[in-house]
Every structure is written in structure tokens, then in C-alpha cells.
Amino acid sequence: MSEPARRPLRPRMTMALMLAASLLAGCASAPPDYVTQTKDPWEKMNRAIYGFNDTLDKAVVRPVASTYTRAVPEPARNRFHDFLSNLDEPVTVVNDLLQGKVKQTLQDTGRFLVNTTVGLLGFFDVAQHVGLAHHDEDFGETLAHWGVSSGPYLVLPVFGPSTVRDAGGRVVDIYANPPKEAMQARYRNAAVVLDGLDTRVGLMQANASIDSAYDPYAFVRDAYIQNRRYNIYDGNPPEQDQYQDYDDEGAPTAASAAAPAAASSASPMVTAPAAGSGVKPATASPSAATRATPPVATDPVSHGR
């Protein structure tokens, strides 16, 4: 029986990304503050989707993640986590370049090569021991660096909290990963499922905080927005006068009690150099239980990329 045909790479897209990066490489700078001013005009719809995600999480995803945690030893989970993280490294490299972070591009390229070879396809994070820290960049952050506003807050079915800009960035990131694109469909789909499971395991510690929040929807939303801001500014966001909540029309109202609590627990969980480098996350091969994304910053059902 002949081997199933592999999906061809998209050389034109890769060339276009590289050309754009070369034009922008000398223009790296902090994005304007307005790109992280996110409102919630679709709150009614978002709450309905959040309710669906929460039901799915408690009925299916959370029990599966709990069973996985009990059945698979932590060292084995860490190896899967490192492998999945390495598989997404090309996305970070492409976005490093598109944001004009030339030094970080070279570091992350070296990290990918070291872990893919010496680290046995990324199952072992060897690069961290030679000073090549983990970073996490995506096309949503790249658009923010280009001055694109976040647009309204948006809860995606299954994937969880996002914005209009970041939801579109997810699609681009899918095609900015040649190694994953070259995989046969069944292996690529398995990697997506395992990545979601690995991310959910890392969010288990957030269950109690979210479940006990006065308004879990607002708690997750505000934490996501604050954490996203932290990441876009590589861990050094400009100061804000106050945390803002949002009414049904998306207009800022009184300061939210949820946001400060969420942000205070989110930023350190990011490994306070997590997910952003200014030093973007310089986490030493975080275990599956300490995922780079702060637990309260994402919907429990959501997963990484």
C-alpha cells in the first residue's frame, strides 16, 4: 500500500513572510498603547459561548486532563510538553522576524535546531542548558507590533478567550509552521489534540480560582486581556491608571475587582518572564503543570495554538 500523500509546503507564503520580515527587521519598537485597549461589545454572545465552553470543560475536558495527570508520570508529561513546544518553535521564529527581533530570531532558530537534533526531536529541552531560553510569539502579537488594534473581545467555541485580531492571527500561525504542515494529517491532528490536553493539564491549578470567582466570565476576560497586554509588551507594559471593566456595550465602567486579582496571579505564572521576552518567557523547560500561559488568563477549554 502506498504512503498517503503529504501536504505540500507553501513556499510562496514562506517567501512572503520572509520578505515582509526583511522590510520590517529594522523597525522593531514597542507597539502603541491603543493596540491593547480591548472592549467587549459582544458580551451577550460571548457569555453564551463561555457557558458552552465551561460545560464542555467540566463534563469532558477537565476529567480527561485529570485522568491523564494521574495515569502518566510527571517526567513523561514533561517530555511530551517539550516535544509539543519544540514543534511550535518555527511559529515563534517567523514572528520574531516579522517583529524585527533579529537577535531573538537567531536565538530561537538555534534553540529549535539544538532541541530537534541533540534533544531528540524536542523531547528534551537541551537548549535551555546552553543559554537559549524559550520565547513565545504569535501573529496576533506581530499584528499588535504593526499597530493593528485588538478589536472586540471574542470568546471562541472550544478555544476560549481571544480578540478579533488574535483569532485571525491563529489562522496565519497554522500556515507559518512548515514542519507541522509537512506531517501526515493523522499525526498533525494527533499533535493538536495532545497540545490541547497538555495545555489543559497546565491550567488545572486555575480551576478553584475560576470556579470561586463572583463572575467567572468577567474574571477570565479581564485576566486574558491583562495577560495579553503583558505579553505584547514583552513583560514591560506601560502603566495604566486603573483596571477597567466593561458594560454590555463595551464601554469602560468602574474598576473591576476581578482584573487586579487575575492579573496579579497571571503575570507571575507567566514565569514573569513568561511568554514574553523583553525577555519573553525564559522558562526553563516548564513542566506540563506549569505551562507558559497563565492559568487564569485563558478559558479552561482553550488550548495553545
C-alpha positions as a Markdown table, in Angstrom:
| # | Residue | x | y | z |
|---|---|---|---|---|
| 1 | Met | 0.0 | 0.0 | 0.0 |
| 2 | Ser | 1.4 | 3.4 | -1.0 |
| 3 | Glu | 2.1 | 6.0 | 1.6 |
| 4 | Pro | -0.6 | 8.7 | 1.9 |
| 5 | Ala | 0.4 | 11.9 | 0.1 |
| 6 | Arg | 1.9 | 14.5 | 2.3 |
| 7 | Arg | 0.5 | 18.0 | 2.2 |
| 8 | Pro | 2.9 | 20.2 | 0.1 |
| 9 | Leu | 4.6 | 23.1 | 1.8 |
| 10 | Arg | 3.6 | 26.6 | 0.9 |
| 11 | Pro | 6.8 | 28.1 | -0.4 |
| 12 | Arg | 5.0 | 31.2 | -1.6 |
| 13 | Met | 3.7 | 32.0 | 1.9 |
| 14 | Thr | 7.1 | 31.3 | 3.5 |
| 15 | Met | 8.8 | 33.6 | 0.9 |
| 16 | Ala | 6.2 | 36.3 | 1.5 |
| 17 | Leu | 6.7 | 36.1 | 5.3 |
| 18 | Met | 10.5 | 36.3 | 4.9 |
| 19 | Leu | 10.3 | 39.3 | 2.5 |
| 20 | Ala | 8.0 | 41.2 | 4.9 |
| 21 | Ala | 10.3 | 40.4 | 7.8 |
| 22 | Ser | 13.3 | 41.7 | 5.9 |
| 23 | Leu | 11.5 | 45.0 | 5.3 |
| 24 | Leu | 10.5 | 45.3 | 9.0 |
| 25 | Ala | 13.6 | 44.0 | 10.6 |
| 26 | Gly | 15.0 | 47.5 | 11.2 |
| 27 | Cys | 11.7 | 48.8 | 12.6 |
| 28 | Ala | 11.3 | 46.9 | 15.9 |
| 29 | Ser | 9.7 | 49.1 | 18.5 |
| 30 | Ala | 7.1 | 48.9 | 21.3 |
| 31 | Pro | 3.6 | 48.9 | 19.9 |
| 32 | Pro | 1.3 | 51.9 | 20.5 |
| 33 | Asp | -0.8 | 51.7 | 23.7 |
| 34 | Tyr | -4.1 | 51.6 | 21.8 |
| 35 | Val | -3.5 | 48.2 | 20.4 |
| 36 | Thr | -4.3 | 46.6 | 23.8 |
| 37 | Gln | -7.4 | 48.7 | 24.6 |
| 38 | Thr | -9.9 | 45.9 | 24.2 |
| 39 | Lys | -13.7 | 46.3 | 24.7 |
| 40 | Asp | -16.5 | 43.8 | 25.0 |
| 41 | Pro | -19.4 | 44.9 | 22.8 |
| 42 | Trp | -20.5 | 41.3 | 22.1 |
| 43 | Glu | -20.7 | 40.3 | 25.8 |
| 44 | Lys | -24.1 | 38.6 | 25.5 |
| 45 | Met | -22.9 | 36.3 | 22.7 |
| 46 | Asn | -19.5 | 35.8 | 24.4 |
| 47 | Arg | -21.2 | 34.8 | 27.7 |
| 48 | Ala | -23.3 | 32.2 | 25.8 |
| 49 | Ile | -20.2 | 30.7 | 24.2 |
| 50 | Tyr | -18.3 | 30.8 | 27.5 |
| 51 | Gly | -21.2 | 28.9 | 29.1 |
| 52 | Phe | -20.9 | 26.2 | 26.4 |
| 53 | Asn | -17.1 | 26.0 | 26.8 |
| 54 | Asp | -17.4 | 25.8 | 30.6 |
| 55 | Thr | -20.0 | 23.0 | 30.4 |
| 56 | Leu | -17.8 | 21.1 | 27.9 |
| 57 | Asp | -14.8 | 21.6 | 30.1 |
| 58 | Lys | -16.4 | 20.3 | 33.3 |
| 59 | Ala | -18.1 | 17.4 | 31.5 |
| 60 | Val | -15.3 | 16.2 | 29.3 |
| 61 | Val | -12.0 | 18.1 | 29.1 |
| 62 | Arg | -11.3 | 18.5 | 32.8 |
| 63 | Pro | -12.0 | 14.8 | 33.7 |
| 64 | Val | -9.8 | 13.7 | 30.8 |
| 65 | Ala | -7.0 | 16.0 | 31.9 |
| 66 | Ser | -7.3 | 14.8 | 35.5 |
| 67 | Thr | -7.1 | 11.2 | 34.4 |
| 68 | Tyr | -4.1 | 11.9 | 32.2 |
| 69 | Thr | -2.4 | 13.6 | 35.1 |
| 70 | Arg | -3.0 | 10.6 | 37.4 |
| 71 | Ala | -2.1 | 8.0 | 34.8 |
| 72 | Val | 1.0 | 9.5 | 33.2 |
| 73 | Pro | 4.1 | 10.2 | 35.4 |
| 74 | Glu | 5.2 | 13.8 | 35.5 |
| 75 | Pro | 8.6 | 13.1 | 33.8 |
| 76 | Ala | 6.7 | 11.6 | 30.8 |
| 77 | Arg | 4.3 | 14.5 | 30.7 |
| 78 | Asn | 7.2 | 16.9 | 30.7 |
| 79 | Arg | 8.8 | 15.1 | 27.7 |
| 80 | Phe | 5.5 | 15.4 | 25.7 |
| 81 | His | 5.3 | 19.1 | 26.7 |
| 82 | Asp | 8.8 | 19.7 | 25.5 |
| 83 | Phe | 8.2 | 17.9 | 22.2 |
| 84 | Leu | 5.0 | 19.9 | 21.5 |
| 85 | Ser | 6.7 | 23.1 | 22.5 |
| 86 | Asn | 9.5 | 22.4 | 20.1 |
| 87 | Leu | 7.0 | 21.5 | 17.3 |
| 88 | Asp | 5.6 | 25.1 | 17.6 |
| 89 | Glu | 9.0 | 26.8 | 17.7 |
| 90 | Pro | 9.0 | 27.7 | 13.9 |
| 91 | Val | 5.9 | 29.8 | 14.6 |
| 92 | Thr | 7.9 | 31.8 | 17.2 |
| 93 | Val | 10.9 | 32.1 | 14.8 |
| 94 | Val | 8.7 | 33.5 | 12.0 |
| 95 | Asn | 7.0 | 36.0 | 14.3 |
| 96 | Asp | 10.3 | 37.0 | 15.9 |
| 97 | Leu | 11.5 | 38.0 | 12.4 |
| 98 | Leu | 8.3 | 39.8 | 11.5 |
| 99 | Gln | 8.5 | 41.9 | 14.6 |
| 100 | Gly | 12.1 | 42.9 | 13.8 |
| 101 | Lys | 13.7 | 41.0 | 16.7 |
| 102 | Val | 16.7 | 39.8 | 14.8 |
| 103 | Lys | 18.8 | 38.6 | 17.8 |
| 104 | Gln | 15.8 | 36.7 | 19.2 |
| 105 | Thr | 15.2 | 35.2 | 15.8 |
| 106 | Leu | 18.7 | 33.8 | 15.8 |
| 107 | Gln | 18.4 | 32.5 | 19.3 |
| 108 | Asp | 15.1 | 30.8 | 18.7 |
| 109 | Thr | 16.3 | 29.3 | 15.5 |
| 110 | Gly | 19.3 | 27.9 | 17.3 |
| 111 | Arg | 17.0 | 26.6 | 20.1 |
| 112 | Phe | 14.9 | 24.8 | 17.5 |
| 113 | Leu | 17.9 | 23.2 | 15.8 |
| 114 | Val | 19.6 | 22.1 | 19.1 |
| 115 | Asn | 16.4 | 20.6 | 20.6 |
| 116 | Thr | 15.4 | 18.9 | 17.3 |
| 117 | Thr | 18.8 | 17.2 | 16.9 |
| 118 | Val | 20.6 | 16.9 | 20.3 |
| 119 | Gly | 17.3 | 17.0 | 22.1 |
| 120 | Leu | 15.8 | 14.1 | 20.1 |
| 121 | Leu | 13.1 | 15.9 | 18.2 |
| 122 | Gly | 12.5 | 18.2 | 21.2 |
| 123 | Phe | 11.6 | 15.5 | 23.8 |
| 124 | Phe | 14.5 | 17.0 | 25.8 |
| 125 | Asp | 15.0 | 20.8 | 26.2 |
| 126 | Val | 18.8 | 20.8 | 25.8 |
| 127 | Ala | 18.9 | 24.3 | 24.5 |
| 128 | Gln | 18.0 | 25.8 | 27.9 |
| 129 | His | 21.2 | 24.5 | 29.3 |
| 130 | Val | 23.3 | 26.4 | 26.7 |
| 131 | Gly | 21.5 | 29.7 | 27.3 |
| 132 | Leu | 18.8 | 29.5 | 24.7 |
| 133 | Ala | 15.7 | 30.4 | 26.6 |
| 134 | His | 12.2 | 29.7 | 25.5 |
| 135 | His | 10.2 | 32.5 | 23.9 |
| 136 | Asp | 6.6 | 32.5 | 22.7 |
| 137 | Glu | 5.5 | 34.8 | 19.8 |
| 138 | Asp | 2.4 | 34.6 | 17.6 |
| 139 | Phe | 0.9 | 36.5 | 14.7 |
| 140 | Gly | -1.6 | 38.3 | 16.9 |
| 141 | Glu | 1.4 | 39.8 | 18.8 |
| 142 | Thr | 3.0 | 40.6 | 15.5 |
| 143 | Leu | -0.1 | 42.5 | 14.3 |
| 144 | Ala | -0.1 | 44.4 | 17.6 |
| 145 | His | 3.6 | 45.4 | 16.9 |
| 146 | Trp | 2.5 | 46.6 | 13.5 |
| 147 | Gly | -0.1 | 48.9 | 15.1 |
| 148 | Val | -3.2 | 46.8 | 14.5 |
| 149 | Ser | -5.9 | 47.3 | 17.2 |
| 150 | Ser | -7.1 | 44.2 | 19.1 |
| 151 | Gly | -10.7 | 44.7 | 18.0 |
| 152 | Pro | -13.6 | 43.5 | 20.3 |
| 153 | Tyr | -13.0 | 40.8 | 22.8 |
| 154 | Leu | -14.2 | 37.4 | 21.4 |
| 155 | Val | -14.8 | 34.0 | 23.0 |
| 156 | Leu | -14.2 | 31.2 | 20.5 |
| 157 | Pro | -16.0 | 27.9 | 20.9 |
| 158 | Val | -13.6 | 25.3 | 22.4 |
| 159 | Phe | -10.6 | 27.6 | 22.0 |
| 160 | Gly | -11.8 | 30.2 | 24.6 |
| 161 | Pro | -10.8 | 33.9 | 25.0 |
| 162 | Ser | -9.4 | 35.9 | 22.2 |
| 163 | Thr | -9.9 | 39.1 | 20.3 |
| 164 | Val | -10.8 | 39.7 | 16.6 |
| 165 | Arg | -7.1 | 40.4 | 15.8 |
| 166 | Asp | -5.8 | 37.4 | 17.7 |
| 167 | Ala | -8.4 | 35.0 | 16.3 |
| 168 | Gly | -7.2 | 35.9 | 12.8 |
| 169 | Gly | -3.6 | 35.5 | 13.9 |
| 170 | Arg | -4.3 | 31.9 | 14.9 |
| 171 | Val | -5.1 | 31.1 | 11.3 |
| 172 | Val | -1.9 | 32.6 | 10.0 |
| 173 | Asp | 0.2 | 30.8 | 12.6 |
| 174 | Ile | -1.2 | 27.5 | 11.3 |
| 175 | Tyr | 0.4 | 28.1 | 8.0 |
| 176 | Ala | 3.6 | 29.6 | 9.4 |
| 177 | Asn | 4.8 | 26.2 | 10.6 |
| 178 | Pro | 6.4 | 24.2 | 7.7 |
| 179 | Pro | 7.4 | 21.2 | 9.9 |
| 180 | Lys | 3.9 | 20.7 | 11.2 |
| 181 | Glu | 2.4 | 21.3 | 7.8 |
| 182 | Ala | 4.7 | 18.6 | 6.3 |
| 183 | Met | 3.3 | 16.0 | 8.7 |
| 184 | Gln | 0.7 | 13.5 | 7.6 |
| 185 | Ala | -2.8 | 14.6 | 8.6 |
| 186 | Arg | -3.3 | 11.9 | 11.2 |
| 187 | Tyr | -0.1 | 12.9 | 13.0 |
| 188 | Arg | -0.8 | 16.6 | 12.7 |
| 189 | Asn | -4.3 | 16.1 | 14.2 |
| 190 | Ala | -2.9 | 14.0 | 17.0 |
| 191 | Ala | -0.4 | 16.7 | 17.8 |
| 192 | Val | -3.2 | 19.3 | 18.0 |
| 193 | Val | -5.2 | 17.0 | 20.4 |
| 194 | Leu | -2.1 | 16.4 | 22.6 |
| 195 | Asp | -1.3 | 20.1 | 22.6 |
| 196 | Gly | -4.8 | 20.9 | 23.9 |
| 197 | Leu | -4.5 | 18.2 | 26.6 |
| 198 | Asp | -1.1 | 19.4 | 27.6 |
| 199 | Thr | -2.4 | 23.0 | 27.9 |
| 200 | Arg | -5.4 | 21.9 | 29.9 |
| 201 | Val | -3.2 | 20.0 | 32.4 |
| 202 | Gly | -1.2 | 23.2 | 32.9 |
| 203 | Leu | -4.4 | 25.0 | 33.7 |
| 204 | Met | -5.7 | 22.6 | 36.3 |
| 205 | Gln | -4.4 | 24.8 | 39.2 |
| 206 | Ala | -6.7 | 27.6 | 38.0 |
| 207 | Asn | -9.9 | 25.6 | 38.5 |
| 208 | Ala | -10.5 | 26.7 | 42.0 |
| 209 | Ser | -9.8 | 30.4 | 41.3 |
| 210 | Ile | -12.2 | 30.5 | 38.3 |
| 211 | Asp | -14.9 | 28.4 | 40.0 |
| 212 | Ser | -14.9 | 30.6 | 43.1 |
| 213 | Ala | -14.9 | 33.9 | 41.2 |
| 214 | Tyr | -18.0 | 36.1 | 41.7 |
| 215 | Asp | -18.3 | 36.4 | 37.9 |
| 216 | Pro | -16.1 | 33.7 | 36.2 |
| 217 | Tyr | -16.7 | 35.2 | 32.8 |
| 218 | Ala | -15.5 | 38.6 | 33.8 |
| 219 | Phe | -12.6 | 37.1 | 35.8 |
| 220 | Val | -11.3 | 35.1 | 32.8 |
| 221 | Arg | -11.9 | 38.0 | 30.3 |
| 222 | Asp | -10.1 | 40.6 | 32.4 |
| 223 | Ala | -7.2 | 38.2 | 33.2 |
| 224 | Tyr | -6.9 | 37.3 | 29.5 |
| 225 | Ile | -6.8 | 41.0 | 28.4 |
| 226 | Gln | -4.2 | 42.0 | 31.1 |
| 227 | Asn | -2.1 | 38.9 | 30.3 |
| 228 | Arg | -2.2 | 39.6 | 26.6 |
| 229 | Arg | -1.1 | 43.1 | 27.2 |
| 230 | Tyr | 1.8 | 41.9 | 29.3 |
| 231 | Asn | 2.9 | 39.5 | 26.5 |
| 232 | Ile | 2.6 | 42.1 | 23.7 |
| 233 | Tyr | 4.9 | 44.4 | 25.6 |
| 234 | Asp | 7.4 | 41.6 | 26.3 |
| 235 | Gly | 6.7 | 41.8 | 30.1 |
| 236 | Asn | 7.1 | 45.6 | 30.3 |
| 237 | Pro | 3.6 | 47.1 | 29.6 |
| 238 | Pro | 3.1 | 50.9 | 30.1 |
| 239 | Glu | 1.4 | 51.7 | 33.3 |
| 240 | Gln | -2.4 | 52.1 | 33.4 |
| 241 | Asp | -4.3 | 54.4 | 35.7 |
| 242 | Gln | -6.8 | 51.7 | 36.6 |
| 243 | Tyr | -8.2 | 48.4 | 35.6 |
| 244 | Gln | -11.3 | 48.7 | 33.6 |
| 245 | Asp | -14.4 | 46.6 | 33.4 |
| 246 | Tyr | -16.9 | 46.6 | 30.5 |
| 247 | Asp | -20.6 | 47.0 | 30.2 |
| 248 | Asp | -22.8 | 45.3 | 27.6 |
| 249 | Glu | -21.9 | 47.9 | 25.0 |
| 250 | Gly | -18.2 | 47.6 | 25.6 |
| 251 | Ala | -17.8 | 51.0 | 27.3 |
| 252 | Pro | -15.4 | 51.1 | 30.2 |
| 253 | Thr | -17.1 | 51.3 | 33.6 |
| 254 | Ala | -15.9 | 51.2 | 37.2 |
| 255 | Ala | -12.7 | 49.4 | 38.0 |
| 256 | Ser | -13.1 | 45.7 | 38.2 |
| 257 | Ala | -12.2 | 43.7 | 41.3 |
| 258 | Ala | -11.6 | 40.6 | 39.2 |
| 259 | Ala | -8.9 | 42.1 | 37.0 |
| 260 | Pro | -6.3 | 43.0 | 39.6 |
| 261 | Ala | -6.7 | 39.6 | 41.2 |
| 262 | Ala | -6.4 | 37.9 | 37.9 |
| 263 | Ala | -3.5 | 39.9 | 36.7 |
| 264 | Ser | -1.6 | 39.5 | 39.9 |
| 265 | Ser | -1.9 | 35.8 | 39.7 |
| 266 | Ala | -1.4 | 35.7 | 35.9 |
| 267 | Ser | 1.8 | 37.6 | 35.4 |
| 268 | Pro | 3.9 | 35.6 | 37.9 |
| 269 | Met | 2.5 | 32.4 | 36.4 |
| 270 | Val | 3.8 | 33.5 | 33.1 |
| 271 | Thr | 7.0 | 33.0 | 34.7 |
| 272 | Ala | 7.3 | 36.7 | 34.9 |
| 273 | Pro | 9.5 | 36.4 | 32.1 |
| 274 | Ala | 6.8 | 34.1 | 30.7 |
| 275 | Ala | 5.6 | 34.4 | 27.2 |
| 276 | Gly | 7.3 | 37.5 | 26.5 |
| 277 | Ser | 10.8 | 38.5 | 26.3 |
| 278 | Gly | 11.8 | 41.7 | 26.7 |
| 279 | Val | 12.8 | 38.8 | 27.7 |
| 280 | Lys | 9.8 | 36.7 | 26.7 |
| 281 | Pro | 9.4 | 33.6 | 28.6 |
| 282 | Ala | 12.7 | 32.5 | 29.7 |
| 283 | Thr | 11.2 | 29.5 | 31.4 |
| 284 | Ala | 13.5 | 26.5 | 31.8 |
| 285 | Ser | 11.5 | 23.8 | 30.1 |
| 286 | Pro | 8.3 | 24.4 | 32.0 |
| 287 | Ser | 6.6 | 21.2 | 33.0 |
| 288 | Ala | 3.2 | 20.3 | 31.8 |
| 289 | Ala | 1.9 | 21.5 | 35.1 |
| 290 | Thr | 3.4 | 25.0 | 34.7 |
| 291 | Arg | 2.5 | 26.0 | 31.2 |
| 292 | Ala | 3.8 | 29.3 | 29.9 |
| 293 | Thr | 0.3 | 30.7 | 29.6 |
| 294 | Pro | -1.0 | 31.9 | 32.9 |
| 295 | Pro | -3.9 | 29.7 | 34.1 |
| 296 | Val | -6.4 | 32.3 | 34.8 |
| 297 | Ala | -5.7 | 34.1 | 31.5 |
| 298 | Thr | -7.4 | 31.5 | 29.3 |
| 299 | Asp | -10.6 | 29.6 | 29.2 |
| 300 | Pro | -10.0 | 26.1 | 30.7 |
| 301 | Val | -11.2 | 24.6 | 27.4 |
| 302 | Ser | -8.9 | 26.6 | 25.3 |
| 303 | His | -5.5 | 25.4 | 24.1 |
| 304 | Gly | -2.4 | 26.9 | 23.0 |
| 305 | Arg | -2.2 | 27.4 | 19.2 |
